[in-house]
Amino acid sequence: MSFLEKPSPGRLLLDDTVPLTAVIEASQNLQSHTEYIVRVQRGVSSENSCKQTSALSSSSSLQVCGITLPLPPKKLIGNMDREFIAERQRGLQTYLDSITQHPLLSSSLYVKKFLDPNNYSANYTEIALQQVSMFFRSDPKWEVLEPLKDMGWRIRKKYFLIKNKELPKERYLLSWVDLGPDKFLSDKDLQSAMKLLTSLSTPYLCPLLFSSTGESSALLIRPFSERGSLRDHICKVKPRESYLKKYCNPKKSQGLELQQIKQYGRQILEGLKLLHDGGVFFGHLHASNVIVDDGVCRLMDVENGMLGVPSALRPAFTQLRKINSTESVDVFCFGHLLYEMTYGRPPDSVPIDQYPAVPYTSVVSVLQSILSTEACKSGMPTVSQLIQTPLFSDVHLQHSEKLQIKVPSRLKEALKTAKESLERRLHEEQRVLHQHRRLTRAQSHHGSEEEKKRRKILARKVGKRLDLLLLRQHDKCLFFCPSSGSGASSPPTCPSSPTPPSTTGMARCLSVCLSVLSSVCPSLSFDSIGQTV
C-alpha cells in the first residue's frame, strides 16, 4: 500500500520539456529604474502565453554554469536616456535568447521560475522532504545521509543519499519524482509494472531495490554509484556536484576509445533490445542514465516511461515526424549517446551531415544511419539492425546467455495500450509543430523584402496590361452597348415611352470585361458572375 499523498483535484500535469520563449515587447520608466514588459510563451501556441513585468537583472544562480552570458551593462548616469534604454532592451533580448535556447539552462528551475512563476512557484525540495519523511516513518531501517541538491536536471525530481541501518557501509540513492503527462497506466497497472522492475536481475539494467507509487508521485531506491554516470566519466567531473556546474561547460571532457565505444554501445543496445522484446517502453536513454559497473553498462531510470515523465530529448525528436514510435525514440537517443561517447559532447542539433574528424569511420557510418538528414526523413534503423553493424557485431559479451523479461499477459496488454497512447500524444505534438513550421515559413516568405519587391513589380505589370486590354476592348463595348459608351443619351423615339437600353448589349459588354479580367488574373473565378448575367 502506498504512503504517498494524493494530488489536489484538477491537478495539471505540465510537460517541462516544452520550451519557453521570451520576447521583450516594451519598457517603462518607474522612478529611478526601467522595467521591461516580457511576453512569455510555452510551445508554439500563442494561447499559452502571458505578459509579465521585470527589471531583468543577472541571476547568481546561473553563474555556476561557467558560461559567459551576454548581459548588457547598466549605467548610473544616463540610464533613463531613450537611446540607452532601446540599446539595452536589444541586449537583454539577446541575453534571454541565449538562456532559453540553451538545452540545460532553459530546463533549470531558476529560468522556469523567472519566466513562468505561476507554474513553477512550488518548493519541490520541501515537497520531496515531506514525502521522504513519511516513508522513513513507515520503514525506519532507512536513514538519510545528505540531500544531493541539483544532481539531475529534472525540476520535479529530487535525490537523497541514504543508508540501510542493517548494512551501514552500503550507500543507496533515493529519488522522489512527480508523475508526468505521459503516465497512461492505471494506478494498479503502474504498481504491477514497478513490482516487475524491482524483481528483475539482468546485467544491462540497473537494479531497482524498492518502489512506491501514488496518484501524484513515486519514490524509488537503487544502489548508489560512487563513480557516477557515463556522462560523469566522459566529462571527468565529480558525480555529486550540480548538473549545471558539471555539464554546461566541462573543461576536460573527452571522447572514449574505440574499444570502449564498441563495448559500451553493444551493451546498451542489448539493454534496449531486452526492453523492446519484453514490451517495456523506455525513451530516456542518455549518458546520465547509464552507469558503468565493472566494465558493464547498465541502463538507469527504466521506470521513467511508465511514470509518464517526458524525455530529455523530446524537444529534438518532436521535430522529426519519422520518429513516431517508442522504439525509434530509443534508437534516436542512442545516436545522441553514441555521438557523445565519440566526441566527448552531445550534438548541438540534429540532423547532422558533417561530422568532426575522427579516426573511427565505422562509428561515423552508424551515426549517419541515425542522425543524418536522410535517416531522419526515411526513418530509424532497429536495435537489431544496429547490433548487426560491423561496429558492434564482433563485440564479445560477458553474458552470452539469452536474456528476457517475463511480463504477465495482463500487464503486457496494459503496457501496449499505454504505449499506443504515448505515441498518439507524440504524433499530435509533431503534427502541431509541423503545421506551425509551414505557417512560419509562409509568413516569413510573404514578408521578405524580395517577395514584397516581386509583388510590386507584378502589380505594375498587371496594371499596365489591364489598362491596355481595357483600352483595346473599349470600342467593342461601345458597339455592343452604344447608349452607355459616350455618356450622352439617345433621343427617345416617343416622349411617352423611352427606348430601354439593350440588355443583350450590356451582357455582351460585361462578358468582354470579364474575359479581359480573366486573361489578366487567371487565378480569379468569375463563374458566379457569368451565371448571374
N, C-alpha and C positions, 0 to 999 in steps of 0.2 A: 504493500500500500504506500502511495506517495505521500511525503510530508510537505511537498511544495504547495505554496498558496495558490489559490485560484486567481485568474485575471479579473480585472474590473470589467463590467458589462460594456459591450461595444468597443472593446479594445482594438486599436488599429495596428495592424502588422505592417510596418514600413519596410521597404527594401532599401537598406542603407547603401547599396552599391549603385543606385540610381544617382547620376551626377547632379550636383547643384551648380548653377551658373549665376553669376552676379554681375549686373550692369549698373553703373552709376548714371542715374538719369538727370540729376540736378544737384545744386548745392544751395545752402542758405547760411547767412551770417547770423550768429547768435552771440551778442556781446563781443567778447574778445576772441572767439574761435569760429571755425567753419564746420558745419555738419553737412553730410552728403546723403542724398536720398538714393538708396540702392534697391533695385528690383532683383529679387532672388527667385529663381525658377527651378523646380525639380523636374528633371527629364525634359522632354521636348514639348509637352503640352503647356500652353500659356495659361491654362486654367489652374495649373499647380504653381502659381506664383504669388508673391506678396511684396509689399514695399516696407522698408524699414529705414530709420534714420540713425546714422552713426558718425562718429568723429574719425573712424578709420585710422587707427594707430597700430604700431607694431606689437606683436604678441611675443612675450618672452618664452611662452610655451613652445613656439616653433623654432627657437634658436638652437635647441638641442639637435635638430636635424643636420646641422653643419652645412646648410646650403645658404648662399648669399641671395637673399630675396630683394628684388628691386623696389624697395620702399623709397619714394621720393622724399627729399629733405624738407624740413619745416623752416619757417622764418620767425624771428622775434619781432623784427621791424618790417613793415610792408606786407604782413601776412594776410591783410584784408584787401590787398590790391586785386583788381578783377583779373588782370592777366596772369598773376601768380596763381590765383585760385584755379583758373582754367588749365594752366600748365600742370599744377599739382593734381587736378582731377584726372588728367590723362595718365599721369604717372601712377596714381592709385589704381586706375583701371588695369594697367599693365601688371601691377602688383597682385590684384585679385585674380587676374587670368593665370598668372604663374602658379598660384596656390590651387585654384580649382581644377587646373589641368594636370597637376602633379598626382600620380596614382596613389602615393602614400599620404601626402599632406592633405589631399582632398577628402580622404576617408577618416582623418583624425577627428576626435571628439572636439578639439579646440576649434577647428574650422567649422564643423557641422553646427556646433552650439552658437558660434558667432553669426553664421548665415541663417540658421533656422532655429532660433531659440524656442519656438513653440513646440517643436517635435523632439528637441534634444536637451530639455531643461532638467530631466530626471537625473538623480545621483545614482548611477548604475553601480558604483562601488558599494555604496551604502545598501542598496537592494541586495546585491550579492552577499554582503556580510550577514545580513539578516537571514537569508536563505541558508547559508553555510552554518550559522549558529544553530538554527533549527535542526539541521542534520546532525550536528555533533551532540545535541541533547538527546537525539533518538539513538545514536550509536556512539557511546563515549570512548570507544577504543581509539578513535582518531584524534589527532591534535594538530592545530595549525602552527607551523613554524614561522612563516612570513608570507605576506601577500606579494605576488610578483606583478608589480604595477606596470601597466602598458607593455606587457611582454608580447601581446598579439595585437593585430590591427583592428579586430572587431570591437565596436563600441559596446555591444551588449553581451560581451563575454569577458569574464574575469578569472584570473588564475591565482592559485594559492599553493605554496609548498607545504605539504603535510607529512606526518609520520604515523605509523601504526605503533601504539604503545606496546604491543606484543612483539614487534620487530623494530626496536628503536633505531637501529642503524640504517634501515632502508628509508628511502625518500620517494614520495609519490606526488603526482601532480593532480590537484583537484581543480576542475573547471566548472564554472556556472555559466550557462548560456540561455538567453531568451530564445524562445521558439520563433521561427521566421515565417515569411509569407508563403513559402513553398512547402509548408507542412500539410500534406494531404492524407496522411494516415490517421485513422481514428485513434483516440487515446488508448484503447485496448490493443489495437494492432501495433501502435508505437511501442508500448510496453513489451509486447511479444518480440518485436524486432530488436529492441535493446537487450532483452534477455538472450536472444540468439547471439548477438555480438559478444556479450560477456562470456559466452560458452565456447567461443572459437579459440583454437590454438593452432595457428599456422605461422610459418616463418616470415611471411611477407606482409602481415598485418600486425600493428602494434596492439598488444593485448589490452582489453578494456576490463578492469577488475570489478568495477561497480558502476551502476547507473540508476538514477531515479528520475522519472519524468512526471510532470504535472501538466495542467492545461496551459500554462504560460511559460514554463522554463524547464530546464533539465540540469542535473548535477552528475558529474562523471569523475571517476578516479582511474588513473592509469599510472604505470611506472614513470618516474622522472628520469630523463636522460641528462646526465651532467655534461655530456659533450654537446648537447644542443641538437639542432636540426641540421639537415643537409645545407640549408642556406647559411646557417651559422658557420659551418665548415668552409663553404665557398668564400664567404665574406671575412672569415677569420676574426670573429667577434665573440664576446662573452655572451652566453645564452641568456643570462638573467637581466641584461640591460634593456632599456626601452627600444622598441622596434624602430622608432624614428631615428634614434641615435645609431642603431646597428645598420639599418638598410638604406636610409635616404642617400647617404653619400659615403659609402665604405671606402676606406683608403687602401686596403690591402687585398681586395677581392681578386680572385684568380680562378680561371677555369681548371677543370680536372684533367688528369692524364687520360689518354685514350683507353687504357685498360680499365680504369675506373668508370669511364663513361659507358663502356660496353657492359661491365659487370653490373653497375647500379641500374643502368637503363633496362637491362634484361630482367632484373629482379623486380623493378617497378612494373614492368609490363606483365610479369607473371601475377603480381598482386591485382592488377586491373582485370586480367583475364579470369582470375578466381572470382572476383566480384561479379563480373558480367555473366559468367556461366551460372552463378547462383541466383541471378535476377536481382542483385543488390545494386542500386544506383548510387554513384559517388558524386562526381562533379566538382571535387575540391582538391584536386591534385596540384600542388606547387611545392617548391623547395622547402618551405617552412612546415609542410605537412609530411615530411619524410625524415625519419631518423635512421642513422646507421649504427647497427648494433653487432659488433664482432664481424664486420665486413658484410653484413646483410642489411639491405634497405627494407624498412618497414613503413607502411602507409599509416598515417595518423588521421584522427578525426573522420573515420569512415562513416560515423553516425550522422555527420552534418547533413547529408542529403535527406535522411529520414526526419531530422529535426526541422527541416524547412529553411535553414539559413542560406542566403544567396551566396553563390560562388564569388571568390575574389576576382576572377577573370570574366565575370558576367558582362561588364561594360564592353569587353572586347568581342566576345562571341555573339552577343546580341546584334552586332553589326553585320554578321555573316549568316545569311539565310540557309546555307547548306549545312551549317552546324545546327541540326534540328533534332537531335536525339541525345539522350544522356551518354550513350557510348561515344558518339562523335565529340561531345564536350570533353570527355576524358582524354581522347586522343589529341584534341586541340591543346588541352592543358599539358599533356605530355610533351608536345612540341615546344611549348614555352619552357618547360623544365629542362628539356634536352639542350635548348639554346643557352640557358643559364649555366648548365654544367659545362658547356663547351667554352663560353666566352666570359664567364665569371659575373655576368649581369643579365637580368631579364631583357627581352627585346623592348625597344621603345614603342613600337607599334607593329601591327600586323595588317595586311600581308607584307612579307619580306621577300624581295627578289635579288637583292645584292647583299652578300654576306662578307664580313671582315675576313681577312686572310687567316686561314687555319690549316695546319698540315694534315687534317683528317678529312679527306674527301668523302669517305664513307659516311661520316657524320653529316656533312652538308647535304648529301643526297637524301637522307632521311628527313632533315629539316625542310628541304624543298618539297617533299611529299606531303608535308603537313602545313607549313607556314607560307608557301608561295601563293601568288595571286591565282595561279591555275588550280592549286589544291583547294583554296578557299571558295572558288567558283564551282568546281566539279564535285567536291566532297572529300571527306577524310578517309584515309585507309583504316582498316580494322586493326585491333590489337594483335590478332593472329597474323595478319599480313606483316605488321612491323616486326614481330618475333622472327619471321622467316627472312628478313632482310640480311644481307651479308654482315651488317654491323652487329647484329645480335644472335644470329643463328648458330654461331660456333662457340657461344659462351657456355662454359661448364658450370652447372648449378650444383651447389652442395646438397640441395634437397631435390632429388630426381623423382621422388615418388609422386604419383598423381594426386593433386590436391583438389578438394571440392568442399563447398558449403552446402550442407543438407538443410534445406529450408522446408518447413511444414507446408503442405499444399494450401491451407487456408491463408497463411501469411504470404506465400508466394503470389497468390491471386491478389491480395491486398497491395503488395508491393508493385505488381503490374499495373493496377488501377491508379495508384499514386504516381507512378512513373508517367503514365499517359497524361494525367492532369498537369504534372510539372512541365511536360513537353508542350501541352496546349498553351500554357501561360507563356512559355518561351516563344512559340510561334506567333502569338498575338503581339507580344512586345516587338518582335522582329518586323512584323507587318507594319506596325505604327511607325517604327523608326525608318523603314523603307519608304513609306509614304511621305514622311517628313523630309527625308533627303531629296526626294523627287521634287517636292514643292519648293524646298530651299534652292535647289539648282535652277528651277524655272524662274523663281523670283530674282535670283542673282543674275541670270542671263537677261531677263527682261529689263532689269535696272542698270545694266552695264552701259558705260559710255559708248562702246562700239555698237551695241544694239540700239541705243537711242539715236545715234547718228544714222544708222541704217534705216530706221523707221522714218526719220525726217526726209532723207533722200527719196525713199519710196513714196512718201506722201506727196512730195513735189512732183515726182514723175506721174503719179496717178492723177493729180490735179491738172497738170498740163494736158495729159491725154484726154481727160474727161472734157475739158474746155474745147479741145479740138474736135472731138467726136460730136459734142452737142452743137457746135457751130455747123458742122457738115450736115447734121440732121435737121437744122433749123428750117430749111426750105421745104423739106418733106412734111414737117409738121404744119407749115402754112398751107401746103397743098391739101392735106387731109382735113384740116380744120381752119379754113381761111378766116372765119369770124373771130377767132381768138388769137390770130397771129399778130395784127398790127395795133391792136388796142382800139380801133375805130369800129363802130357798129354799122352793119349794112342797113340801109333804109328799109323799113318794113314795106311789104307789098300792099298791106292793108292796115290803116290806122287802128282798126279794132282787133286785129289778130296778127301779132308779130310772128315772124318765122322762127321757130325754135332752132337752136344750134344742133348740128348733126351729131347724134350720139355715136354713130358709126365712125365719123371722122375723129371724134375725141378718143374713142377706143384705140383707133389706129395710131393716133399721136402718142397716147400713153404707152402703147405696145412698143413703138420705136424708142421711146425714152428708156423703157425697161431693158430693151435689148442693148442699148448703149451702156447702161449701168452694169448689166451682166457681163459685157465684154471687158469693162474696166475692172470690176470687182467680181470675178467668177466665183469666189467663195460665198457670196451672199445669195440668199434664196428669195426669189420673187414669185414663187408659185402661188402663194395665197393671194397676192395682189392680182395676178393674172386671172385667177379663178373668179375674183370679185368683179373684174372688168367683164 
